[in-house]
């Protein structure tokens, strides 16, 4: 099940890709993944690891991932 927070993150990834005027195929090449994988990530977060998230955001989109933990 996709939570609202997860859905928001997936939508932000897609929006960032579109703002960079990259197709899923172009982003896939930048992060050494298949286009189908990028599509699955954008649509349901399928098998998204932290490493892949960093690769997509930092290598592919030129952004920065910030992770915080609150206890």
Number of C-alpha atoms within 10 A of each C-alpha: 5 10 7 9 9 13 15 11 13 18 16 13 19 19 13 16 20 13 10 13 11 15 13 20 15 16 22 19 12 14 19 14 17 14 16 12 17 22 16 14 19 21 14 15 18 12 10 14 10 10 9 16 17 17 20 24 19 14 16 20 20 11 13 12 11 6 5 4 4 3 2
